[in-house]
Amino acid sequence: MTPAEKGITTFPVYTFDGRAFSKADVDIIQETPLQIFLNGRHLATIACTGLHVDELALGYLKSEGFIKDSSDIKDVRIDSEAGAVQLLTAAAMTPDPTDSSFSGSIASSGARTRFGESHHHLSAPIRQDGLHLSPEQVLQLMDRFIDLCCLHRITRGTHGAALTDGKEILVVREDIGRHNALDMLAGYALSHHWDCSDKVILRTGRVSTEIVYKVWSLGIPVVVSLAAPTARAIELAGDAGITLIGAMRGRSMQVYTHERRVSL
């Protein structure tokens, strides 16, 4: 696999090591626009690394409420030359042409939902029974996850997210957009027909309300992040029945909501 196929390109830079400057070739993460088409209609253009674009497109549709599961998708076609993914649904559905949120502009890692604060496709809070983690499990999983974030280790330019069953890291995705990495996981789970009600999301980046909405749409009961969440994300996670863990430093962490899923 070439560096470009890994989402990496090389640039000459001047590096200062505390004493002097020197010239070196450095690995830099790629940024490329990805066009997503739903039933022939342009839905969105997303700035991304250009990896796992089929998963990204599927996950985007899932988190935006256009599809519920893999049975809603009839076909997925990747046009690498055009930088596009064409998706066909089993039933006729297109975005509302009067919806100004789909103007064709490029969306990056920021919030890009069409539902805003409403998210009408989400209803009941996630059930509290089932999944349980010990603090040691959480710490060990996060350590393993960080070790698997290869693109970040090489370029220092990506966000990472992973799905785990509480024992093993099942899949890791990295991208320039923190939302993209999570949508890739959603697309992976969708295409593999996974039930995510017993899964945990691990993240490197901050948890905002938009991230909580995406986790909620997958039915995932626990999200763990290295960073601290926003105040509104904590409130929303409480309402959604999601256990939110963050601000991980060394052997410490903070459990913001539904702490009974995490105990000694």
C-alpha positions as CSV (number, residue, x, y, z in Angstrom):
1,M,0.0,0.0,0.0
2,T,1.4,3.4,-1.0
3,P,1.6,6.3,1.4
4,A,-1.3,8.0,-0.5
5,E,-3.4,4.9,0.0
6,K,-2.7,5.2,3.7
7,G,-3.9,8.8,3.8
8,I,-0.4,10.2,4.1
9,T,1.7,12.5,1.9
10,T,5.2,13.8,2.4
11,F,6.3,17.5,2.5
12,P,9.7,19.1,3.0
13,V,9.7,21.2,6.2
14,Y,12.2,23.1,8.4
15,T,12.5,21.6,11.8
16,F,13.8,23.3,14.9
17,D,15.2,21.0,17.5
18,G,15.9,23.6,20.2
19,R,19.3,24.5,18.8
20,A,19.2,24.8,15.1
21,F,17.0,24.4,12.0
22,S,17.3,21.5,9.6
23,K,15.4,20.4,6.5
24,A,13.5,17.1,6.6
25,D,10.7,15.3,4.8
26,V,7.7,14.9,7.1
27,D,4.6,12.7,6.8
28,I,1.5,14.8,6.6
29,I,-2.1,13.6,6.8
30,Q,-4.2,14.1,3.6
31,E,-7.3,16.2,3.3
32,T,-9.7,15.5,0.4
33,P,-13.3,16.4,-0.3
34,L,-15.8,13.5,-0.5
35,Q,-19.1,14.0,-2.2
36,I,-22.0,11.9,-0.9
37,F,-24.9,11.2,-3.2
38,L,-28.2,9.6,-2.1
39,N,-30.4,8.2,-4.9
40,G,-28.7,10.5,-7.4
41,R,-29.0,13.6,-5.3
42,H,-26.0,15.4,-3.9
43,L,-26.4,15.2,-0.1
44,A,-23.2,16.6,1.3
45,T,-19.5,17.2,0.7
46,I,-17.3,16.2,3.6
47,A,-13.6,17.1,4.1
48,C,-11.9,13.8,5.1
49,T,-8.7,11.8,4.8
50,G,-10.1,9.7,2.0
51,L,-10.0,6.4,3.7
52,H,-12.9,4.0,4.3
53,V,-15.1,6.3,2.4
54,D,-17.9,3.7,2.0
55,E,-18.1,3.4,5.8
56,L,-18.0,7.2,6.2
57,A,-20.9,7.6,3.8
58,L,-23.0,4.8,5.4
59,G,-22.3,6.1,8.9
60,Y,-23.2,9.6,7.8
61,L,-26.6,8.4,6.5
62,K,-27.2,6.4,9.7
63,S,-26.4,9.3,12.1
64,E,-28.5,11.7,10.1
65,G,-31.5,9.4,10.3
66,F,-31.8,8.6,6.6
67,I,-31.3,4.9,7.2
68,K,-31.9,2.6,10.1
69,D,-30.0,-0.6,9.2
70,S,-28.2,-2.3,6.3
71,S,-31.5,-3.5,4.8
72,D,-32.2,0.1,3.8
73,I,-29.2,0.2,1.4
74,K,-29.5,-1.4,-2.0
75,D,-26.1,-0.4,-3.5
76,V,-22.9,1.5,-2.6
77,R,-20.6,2.7,-5.4
78,I,-17.3,4.4,-4.9
79,D,-16.1,6.7,-7.7
80,S,-12.4,7.3,-6.7
81,E,-11.7,9.6,-9.6
82,A,-14.6,11.9,-8.8
83,G,-14.1,11.6,-5.1
84,A,-17.7,10.5,-4.6
85,V,-19.8,7.8,-3.0
86,Q,-23.1,7.0,-4.6
87,L,-25.7,5.3,-2.4
88,L,-29.0,3.8,-3.5
89,T,-31.7,2.9,-1.0
90,A,-34.1,0.0,-1.2
91,A,-37.0,2.4,-0.9
92,A,-37.3,5.8,-2.6
93,M,-36.1,8.5,-0.3
94,T,-34.2,11.7,-0.9
95,P,-33.3,14.7,1.3
96,D,-35.9,17.4,1.5
97,P,-34.9,19.8,-1.4
98,T,-36.1,22.7,0.7
99,D,-33.7,21.8,3.5
100,S,-31.1,24.6,3.5
101,S,-28.7,22.5,5.6
102,F,-27.7,20.6,2.5
103,S,-26.3,23.4,0.4
104,G,-23.4,21.4,-1.0
105,S,-20.8,23.2,1.2
106,I,-17.9,21.3,2.6
107,A,-18.3,20.1,6.2
108,S,-15.3,19.3,8.2
109,S,-15.0,18.0,11.8
110,G,-17.6,20.4,13.1
111,A,-21.3,19.6,13.8
112,R,-23.0,19.0,10.5
113,T,-26.4,17.5,11.4
114,R,-29.6,18.3,9.6
115,F,-31.6,17.7,12.7
116,G,-30.0,20.3,14.9
117,E,-31.1,19.9,18.5
118,S,-34.3,18.0,17.6
119,H,-33.0,14.6,16.3
120,H,-36.5,13.3,15.8
121,H,-35.2,9.8,14.9
122,L,-34.0,9.3,18.4
123,S,-36.5,8.5,21.1
124,A,-36.1,6.3,24.2
125,P,-33.1,6.5,26.4
126,I,-30.7,3.5,26.3
127,R,-31.5,0.8,28.8
128,Q,-29.3,0.6,31.9
129,D,-29.0,-3.2,32.2
130,G,-26.3,-5.3,30.7
131,L,-22.9,-3.7,30.1
132,H,-20.6,-3.2,33.1
133,L,-17.0,-2.1,33.2
134,S,-14.3,-1.8,35.9
135,P,-12.1,1.2,36.0
136,E,-9.1,-1.1,35.2
137,Q,-10.9,-2.3,32.1
138,V,-11.5,1.2,30.9
139,L,-7.8,2.2,31.4
140,Q,-6.5,-0.9,29.7
141,L,-8.8,-0.5,26.7
142,M,-7.8,3.2,26.3
143,D,-4.1,2.3,26.4
144,R,-4.6,-0.4,23.7
145,F,-6.7,2.0,21.6
146,I,-4.0,4.7,21.7
147,D,-1.4,2.2,20.6
148,L,-3.5,1.3,17.6
149,C,-3.9,4.9,16.4
150,C,-1.1,4.5,13.8
151,L,-2.0,7.6,11.6
152,H,-1.8,9.9,14.6
153,R,1.5,8.4,15.8
154,I,3.0,9.1,12.3
155,T,1.4,12.5,11.5
156,R,-0.1,13.9,14.7
157,G,-2.9,15.1,12.5
158,T,-5.9,12.8,13.1
159,H,-8.7,12.1,15.5
160,G,-9.3,8.5,16.5
161,A,-12.3,6.4,17.5
162,A,-12.7,2.7,18.2
163,L,-15.5,0.1,19.0
164,T,-14.9,-2.4,21.7
165,D,-16.9,-5.1,23.4
166,G,-15.2,-4.3,26.7
167,K,-12.6,-7.0,26.2
168,E,-11.1,-6.5,22.8
169,I,-10.7,-3.6,20.4
170,L,-12.9,-4.6,17.5
171,V,-12.2,-1.8,15.0
172,V,-10.2,1.5,14.9
173,R,-10.8,4.4,12.6
174,E,-8.8,7.7,12.2
175,D,-9.6,10.8,10.2
176,I,-9.0,14.5,10.2
177,G,-12.5,15.0,11.4
178,R,-13.6,13.8,14.8
179,H,-17.1,13.2,13.5
180,N,-15.8,11.3,10.5
181,A,-14.0,8.7,12.6
182,L,-17.2,8.0,14.5
183,D,-19.3,7.9,11.3
184,M,-16.8,5.3,9.9
185,L,-17.4,3.1,12.9
186,A,-21.1,3.4,12.4
187,G,-20.8,2.5,8.7
188,Y,-18.6,-0.5,9.7
189,A,-21.1,-1.7,12.2
190,L,-23.9,-1.3,9.8
191,S,-22.2,-3.2,7.0
192,H,-21.3,-6.0,9.4
193,H,-24.8,-6.2,10.8
194,W,-23.6,-5.6,14.4
195,D,-25.8,-5.0,17.4
196,C,-24.1,-2.2,19.2
197,S,-26.1,-2.3,22.4
198,D,-23.3,-4.1,24.1
199,K,-20.4,-2.0,22.6
200,V,-18.3,0.9,23.9
201,I,-17.0,3.8,21.9
202,L,-13.4,5.0,22.7
203,R,-12.3,8.4,21.4
204,T,-9.4,10.7,21.4
205,G,-11.3,14.0,21.0
206,R,-13.8,16.1,23.0
207,V,-17.3,14.8,23.3
208,S,-19.9,17.4,22.2
209,T,-23.6,17.1,21.9
210,E,-23.3,16.1,18.3
211,I,-21.0,13.2,19.3
212,V,-23.5,12.1,21.9
213,Y,-26.3,12.2,19.3
214,K,-24.2,9.9,17.0
215,V,-23.5,7.5,19.8
216,W,-27.2,7.5,20.8
217,S,-28.2,6.8,17.2
218,L,-26.1,3.6,17.4
219,G,-27.6,2.5,20.7
220,I,-24.2,2.4,22.3
221,P,-24.4,2.7,26.1
222,V,-20.9,3.9,27.0
223,V,-18.5,6.5,25.4
224,V,-15.0,7.0,26.8
225,S,-12.8,9.9,25.7
226,L,-9.3,11.2,26.6
227,A,-10.7,14.7,26.6
228,A,-13.3,16.4,28.9
229,P,-16.8,16.8,27.4
230,T,-18.9,19.9,27.1
231,A,-21.5,20.8,29.7
232,R,-24.4,20.3,27.2
233,A,-22.9,16.9,26.2
234,I,-23.1,15.8,29.8
235,E,-26.7,16.9,30.1
236,L,-27.6,15.1,26.8
237,A,-25.8,11.9,27.8
238,G,-27.7,11.9,31.0
239,D,-31.0,12.2,29.2
240,A,-30.0,9.5,26.6
241,G,-29.0,6.9,29.2
242,I,-25.4,7.0,28.1
243,T,-22.4,6.6,30.5
244,L,-20.0,9.3,29.6
245,I,-16.3,9.0,30.8
246,G,-13.6,11.5,30.1
247,A,-10.7,13.6,31.3
248,M,-8.5,10.6,31.4
249,R,-5.1,11.4,32.9
250,G,-2.7,8.7,33.8
251,R,-4.7,6.3,36.1
252,S,-7.5,8.7,36.7
253,M,-10.8,9.4,34.9
254,Q,-14.1,11.2,35.5
255,V,-17.5,9.5,35.1
256,Y,-20.0,12.2,34.3
257,T,-23.3,10.2,33.8
258,H,-24.8,6.9,34.7
259,E,-21.9,5.8,36.8
260,R,-23.4,2.5,37.8
261,R,-22.0,0.9,34.6
262,V,-18.5,1.6,36.0
263,S,-17.6,0.2,39.4
264,L,-14.9,-1.8,41.2
